[in-house]
């Protein structure tokens, strides 16, 4: 999950900036889970590497604290032309749904 307290502190409590960041993330990553599943199912490891590399950067900038190590591991697998375990992909997708809900809840507050 995203550490919203740290983000708010980084932006001196400016919740408008945080709202904009969340809106942008949700807009740009609306089909991310489908993309990951498609790339994994079709064993498109170079594309999967790029997707997870980009995701790692985006979530680390948003102070995500739970799945970054797993994302990094999947990124390394794909970079080395090794198919990551299905359970790892499933775990990331489940956590992405929680993050999406966390952002949506924040925006609706």
Buried (B, 14 or more C-beta within 10 A) or exposed (E): EBBBEEBBEBEEEEEEBBBEBBEEBBEEBEEBBEBBEBBBEEEBBEBBBBBBBBBBEBBEEBBBEBBBEBBBBBBEBBBEEEEBEEEBBEBBBEBBEEBBEBBEEBEEE
